[in-house]
Amino acid sequence: MDLQLDSKTALISGSTLGIGYAIAEALAREGATVIINGRSQERVEEAQQRIRATGAPGRVVGVVADLATPQGVALVVKAFPDVDILVNNLGIFGPTPFEEIPDEEWLRFFEVNVMSGVRLSRAYLPGMRKRDWGRIIFISSESGLQIPGEMIHYGMTKTAQIAVARGLAEITAATGITVNTILPGPTSSEGVVTFIDEIAAAEGITRADIEREFFNKNRPTSLIRRFATPAEVASMVAYIASPLASATTGAALRVEGGIIKSIA
């Protein structure tokens, strides 16, 4: 299927690894110009080289900036004043008991996971309005609908992303701009795989054993009973970013393996 992205430019925040990298690669494969973002020059360059090595036809460029800060956002917008597709992927997570989460951590999670997308969307929306075409996509999580008790501060930010995206969809009604949220479930990104391998090695069991135990204990409603791959999430994002998805906006689209039982 031709997703008609060869004339589009896409910025993916936090895209040197994991889901963000997979999204950048998927869009480059469809011919889009992709802007890789990270905080390390080495990682940004490595990600660019990896995508180019796949033979993807899309142009690949990079920008080093901490998009959790207003200064980082301003730097990126100055370097790339206009984008057609904005994927707000930057995010952090980590399990911490509620009673042990200080104010500073609540604010840090909100700055990284929510305000990075708010600032970027605010910067790029006027250009999208002028061209009457654009895609704004927030990478949220199933945790935004089913708040995990082990990291309530993370779940809060994921719910906030859904709210921001829906609000932006409302104010861009009857235009060529769509705004959507993607809800991945547990995904086998590099960090997750490394974490699981470390636990498996320490306990003398296999990665498959750890995965099975995680889904039985922590995500028992999963229908696929496994971690999704970053590429599976990226496939959904690539479609939603395309002109073919022009009738989908204001939606929270699930790529979480059926963890969420509600059909509404």
C-alpha positions as CSV (number, residue, x, y, z in Angstrom):
1,M,0.0,0.0,0.0
2,D,1.3,3.4,-0.9
3,L,0.8,5.7,2.0
4,Q,1.5,8.8,-0.1
5,L,4.1,10.2,2.3
6,D,6.9,10.9,-0.2
7,S,6.3,14.6,-0.1
8,K,5.9,14.9,3.7
9,T,8.3,15.9,6.4
10,A,8.0,14.3,9.8
11,L,9.5,15.2,13.2
12,I,9.6,12.4,15.7
13,S,10.6,13.4,19.2
14,G,12.8,11.0,21.1
15,S,13.5,8.8,18.1
16,T,17.0,7.4,18.4
17,L,15.7,4.1,20.0
18,G,12.6,2.1,20.6
19,I,9.1,3.1,19.3
20,G,10.3,6.5,18.2
21,Y,13.1,5.0,16.0
22,A,10.7,2.4,14.6
23,I,8.3,5.2,13.6
24,A,11.1,7.1,11.9
25,E,12.2,4.1,10.0
26,A,8.6,3.3,8.9
27,L,8.0,6.8,7.7
28,A,11.4,6.9,5.9
29,R,10.5,3.6,4.2
30,E,7.3,5.3,2.9
31,G,9.5,8.1,1.4
32,A,8.9,10.8,4.0
33,T,11.7,13.1,5.1
34,V,12.3,12.2,8.8
35,I,13.9,14.3,11.5
36,I,15.5,12.2,14.1
37,N,15.7,13.7,17.6
38,G,17.7,12.9,20.7
39,R,19.9,14.5,23.3
40,S,23.1,12.8,22.2
41,Q,24.9,13.7,18.9
42,E,26.3,10.2,18.8
43,R,22.9,8.5,19.1
44,V,21.2,10.8,16.6
45,E,23.9,10.1,14.0
46,E,23.8,6.4,14.7
47,A,20.0,6.3,14.2
48,Q,20.3,8.2,10.9
49,Q,23.0,5.7,9.7
50,R,20.8,2.7,10.7
51,I,17.9,4.0,8.7
52,R,19.9,4.9,5.7
53,A,21.5,1.4,5.8
54,T,18.0,-0.1,5.3
55,G,17.8,1.6,1.8
56,A,14.7,3.5,2.8
57,P,14.0,6.1,0.1
58,G,13.1,8.9,2.5
59,R,15.7,11.6,3.4
60,V,17.0,11.3,7.0
61,V,18.2,14.3,9.0
62,G,18.8,14.9,12.7
63,V,18.6,17.4,15.5
64,V,20.1,17.2,18.9
65,A,17.9,18.9,21.6
66,D,16.3,18.2,24.9
67,L,12.6,18.6,24.0
68,A,11.6,18.5,27.6
69,T,12.7,22.1,27.8
70,P,11.4,25.3,26.2
71,Q,14.9,26.0,25.0
72,G,15.2,22.6,23.3
73,V,11.9,23.1,21.5
74,A,12.9,26.6,20.3
75,L,16.2,25.1,18.9
76,V,14.3,22.5,16.9
77,V,11.7,24.9,15.6
78,K,14.5,27.3,14.5
79,A,16.3,24.5,12.6
80,F,13.0,23.1,11.1
81,P,10.4,25.8,11.0
82,D,7.7,23.7,9.2
83,V,6.8,20.0,9.5
84,D,3.8,18.2,8.0
85,I,3.8,15.4,10.6
86,L,4.6,15.8,14.3
87,V,4.9,12.6,16.3
88,N,5.1,13.4,20.0
89,N,6.9,10.3,21.2
90,L,9.3,11.6,23.8
91,G,8.6,10.0,27.2
92,I,10.0,8.5,30.4
93,F,8.6,5.9,32.7
94,G,9.6,4.0,35.8
95,P,7.9,2.2,38.6
96,T,7.9,4.0,42.0
97,P,5.5,3.5,45.0
98,F,3.1,6.4,45.2
99,E,4.2,7.4,48.7
100,E,7.8,7.7,47.5
101,I,7.2,10.0,44.5
102,P,8.3,13.5,45.4
103,D,6.9,16.7,43.8
104,E,9.9,17.0,41.6
105,E,9.3,13.7,40.0
106,W,5.7,14.5,39.2
107,L,6.8,17.7,37.6
108,R,9.6,16.1,35.7
109,F,7.3,13.4,34.2
110,F,4.8,16.1,33.2
111,E,7.5,18.3,31.6
112,V,8.9,15.4,29.6
113,N,5.8,13.4,28.7
114,V,3.2,16.2,28.3
115,M,4.8,19.6,27.9
116,S,7.2,18.5,25.2
117,G,4.2,17.6,23.0
118,V,2.3,20.7,24.0
119,R,5.1,23.0,23.1
120,L,5.9,21.3,19.8
121,S,2.2,21.2,18.8
122,R,1.8,24.9,19.6
123,A,4.8,25.7,17.5
124,Y,3.9,23.7,14.4
125,L,0.1,24.1,14.4
126,P,0.1,27.6,12.8
127,G,2.0,26.3,9.8
128,M,-0.3,23.3,9.4
129,R,-3.3,25.7,9.5
130,K,-1.7,27.8,6.8
131,R,-1.2,24.8,4.6
132,D,-4.5,23.3,5.6
133,W,-2.8,19.9,6.1
134,G,-1.1,18.3,9.0
135,R,-0.8,15.3,11.4
136,I,-0.2,15.6,15.1
137,I,0.2,12.3,16.8
138,F,0.8,11.7,20.5
139,I,2.3,8.3,21.6
140,S,0.4,7.7,24.8
141,S,-0.2,4.3,26.4
142,E,-2.8,1.9,27.6
143,S,-1.7,3.1,31.0
144,G,-3.5,6.3,30.2
145,L,-6.8,4.5,30.4
146,Q,-5.8,1.8,33.0
147,I,-3.6,3.7,35.4
148,P,-0.9,1.3,36.7
149,G,-0.6,1.3,40.5
150,E,3.1,0.9,40.3
151,M,3.6,4.2,38.4
152,I,0.7,6.5,38.9
153,H,2.7,9.5,37.9
154,Y,3.4,7.9,34.5
155,G,-0.3,7.0,34.0
156,M,-1.3,10.6,34.8
157,T,0.9,11.9,32.0
158,K,-0.5,9.4,29.5
159,T,-4.1,10.4,30.3
160,A,-3.1,14.1,29.9
161,Q,-1.8,13.3,26.4
162,I,-5.1,11.8,25.4
163,A,-6.9,14.9,26.7
164,V,-4.5,17.4,24.9
165,A,-4.9,15.5,21.6
166,R,-8.6,15.4,21.8
167,G,-8.7,19.1,22.5
168,L,-6.4,19.9,19.5
169,A,-8.7,17.7,17.3
170,E,-11.6,19.8,18.4
171,I,-10.0,23.1,17.5
172,T,-8.9,21.8,14.1
173,A,-12.3,20.5,13.1
174,A,-13.2,21.0,9.4
175,T,-9.6,21.4,8.4
176,G,-7.1,19.1,6.7
177,I,-5.4,18.6,10.1
178,T,-5.9,15.5,12.2
179,V,-4.8,14.9,15.7
180,N,-4.8,11.4,17.3
181,T,-3.3,9.5,20.1
182,I,-1.8,6.0,19.9
183,L,-2.0,3.7,22.9
184,P,0.7,1.1,22.8
185,G,0.8,-1.7,25.4
186,P,3.9,-3.2,26.8
187,T,6.5,-3.1,24.0
188,S,9.8,-4.8,23.5
189,S,11.9,-1.7,23.1
190,E,15.6,-1.8,23.8
191,G,15.3,-0.7,27.4
192,V,12.6,-3.2,28.2
193,V,14.5,-6.1,26.6
194,T,17.7,-5.2,28.5
195,F,15.8,-5.0,31.7
196,I,14.1,-8.4,31.2
197,D,17.4,-10.0,30.2
198,E,19.0,-8.7,33.4
199,I,16.2,-10.1,35.5
200,A,16.3,-13.4,33.7
201,A,20.1,-13.7,34.2
202,A,19.9,-12.8,37.9
203,E,17.1,-15.4,38.5
204,G,18.5,-18.1,36.2
205,I,15.4,-18.2,34.0
206,T,14.6,-17.4,30.4
207,R,13.2,-14.3,28.8
208,A,10.1,-16.2,27.9
209,D,9.6,-17.2,31.5
210,I,9.8,-13.5,32.5
211,E,7.4,-12.4,29.8
212,R,4.9,-15.1,30.7
213,E,5.0,-14.2,34.4
214,F,4.7,-10.5,33.6
215,F,1.5,-11.0,31.6
216,N,0.0,-13.4,34.0
217,K,0.6,-11.1,37.0
218,N,0.7,-7.5,35.6
219,R,-1.4,-7.6,32.4
220,P,-3.7,-10.6,32.7
221,T,-6.2,-9.2,30.3
222,S,-3.8,-9.1,27.4
223,L,-5.1,-11.1,24.4
224,I,-1.8,-11.6,22.6
225,R,0.0,-12.5,25.9
226,R,3.3,-11.0,24.6
227,F,5.2,-7.8,24.2
228,A,4.4,-5.9,21.0
229,T,7.3,-5.0,18.8
230,P,8.1,-1.3,18.1
231,A,7.5,-2.1,14.4
232,E,3.9,-3.1,15.2
233,V,3.3,0.2,16.8
234,A,5.1,2.1,14.0
235,S,2.8,0.5,11.4
236,M,-0.2,2.1,13.0
237,V,1.5,5.4,13.3
238,A,2.6,5.4,9.6
239,Y,-1.0,4.8,8.5
240,I,-2.4,7.5,10.8
241,A,0.2,9.9,9.6
242,S,-0.8,9.4,6.0
243,P,-3.3,11.1,3.7
244,L,-5.2,7.8,3.6
245,A,-6.3,8.3,7.3
246,S,-8.0,11.7,6.7
247,A,-11.2,10.6,8.3
248,T,-9.6,9.5,11.6
249,T,-9.2,12.3,14.1
250,G,-9.8,12.9,17.8
251,A,-9.3,9.2,18.4
252,A,-7.3,7.1,20.9
253,L,-6.1,4.2,18.8
254,R,-5.1,1.0,20.6
255,V,-2.0,-1.1,19.8
256,E,-2.0,-2.8,23.2
257,G,-2.9,-6.4,22.4
258,G,-6.4,-6.3,23.9
259,I,-5.4,-5.4,27.4
260,I,-8.2,-2.8,27.6
261,K,-11.4,-4.8,28.0
262,S,-13.8,-1.9,27.4
263,I,-15.2,-1.7,23.8
264,A,-16.0,2.0,24.1
